[in-house]
Amino acid sequence: KYPMNVIDSDKDVAKQAIPKEYLCPLSNSIMSDPVIALNGITYDRSSIMNQYQSIPNYSSLFIGGNLRIFPDYGLKQNIQHFLKSSK
């Protein structure tokens, strides 16, 4: 009955559209620990660690057998600010 990108919890009456860039493309949930993969796409750390096999050409995300991801501190701050301001 609501669009997907809406905050809707029992204690938060305010409903606010979630910016698309705050959602992990794998889990479609707000990212708590956004990381940038070698393909240039930002994912939530737990999602990419558990679901990297579902990404096309996922072998290109690895260097020397290790999944290479880099924290996106700016996006993390933006998401945290958004979550605080939406309460």
C-alpha positions as CSV (number, residue, x, y, z in Angstrom):
1,K,0.0,0.0,0.0
2,Y,3.1,2.3,0.3
3,P,5.8,2.8,-2.2
4,M,8.9,0.7,-1.5
5,N,11.2,3.6,-0.6
6,V,9.3,4.8,2.5
7,I,10.4,4.7,6.1
8,D,7.6,3.0,8.0
9,S,8.2,1.9,11.6
10,D,6.0,1.8,14.6
11,K,7.7,4.6,16.5
12,D,8.5,6.9,13.6
13,V,5.3,8.5,12.4
14,A,7.2,10.6,9.8
15,K,7.4,8.9,6.4
16,Q,10.1,10.2,4.1
17,A,11.2,9.0,0.7
18,I,14.6,7.3,0.9
19,P,17.1,8.6,-1.7
20,K,17.8,5.8,-4.2
21,E,21.6,6.2,-3.7
22,Y,21.1,5.2,0.0
23,L,19.8,1.8,-0.9
24,C,22.0,-1.2,-1.6
25,P,21.4,-2.6,-5.1
26,L,21.7,-6.1,-3.7
27,S,19.5,-5.9,-0.6
28,N,17.4,-2.9,-1.6
29,S,17.7,-1.8,2.1
30,I,19.3,1.4,3.5
31,M,23.1,0.8,3.7
32,S,24.6,0.9,7.2
33,D,28.2,0.4,6.0
34,P,28.4,1.6,2.3
35,V,31.5,0.4,0.4
36,I,32.6,1.0,-3.2
37,A,33.5,-2.1,-5.2
38,L,36.0,-2.1,-8.1
39,N,33.0,-1.9,-10.5
40,G,32.4,1.6,-9.2
41,I,29.1,0.6,-7.6
42,T,28.4,1.2,-3.9
43,Y,27.0,-1.7,-1.9
44,D,26.3,-2.4,1.8
45,R,29.3,-4.2,3.2
46,S,27.3,-7.2,4.6
47,S,25.4,-7.5,1.3
48,I,28.4,-7.6,-1.0
49,M,30.3,-9.9,1.4
50,N,27.4,-12.4,1.4
51,Q,26.0,-12.0,-2.2
52,Y,28.9,-11.0,-4.5
53,Q,28.2,-14.1,-6.6
54,S,25.0,-12.6,-7.8
55,I,26.9,-9.6,-9.3
56,P,27.6,-10.1,-13.1
57,N,31.3,-10.6,-13.7
58,Y,31.9,-10.6,-10.0
59,S,35.5,-12.0,-10.5
60,S,36.4,-8.5,-11.7
61,L,35.8,-7.3,-8.1
62,F,38.7,-9.4,-6.8
63,I,42.4,-8.6,-6.8
64,G,44.7,-11.5,-5.9
65,G,41.8,-13.6,-4.7
66,N,40.5,-10.9,-2.3
67,L,37.3,-8.9,-2.7
68,R,38.5,-5.3,-2.9
69,I,36.0,-2.8,-1.4
70,F,36.6,0.7,-0.1
71,P,34.5,2.5,2.6
72,D,32.3,5.4,1.3
73,Y,32.6,7.6,4.4
74,G,30.8,10.6,2.7
75,L,27.8,8.5,1.8
76,K,27.8,6.9,5.3
77,Q,27.6,10.3,6.9
78,N,24.8,11.4,4.5
79,I,22.8,8.3,5.4
80,Q,23.3,8.8,9.1
81,H,22.2,12.4,8.9
82,F,19.2,11.4,6.8
83,L,18.2,8.8,9.4
84,K,18.5,11.2,12.3
85,S,16.6,13.9,10.5
86,S,13.7,11.5,9.5
87,K,12.9,10.6,13.1
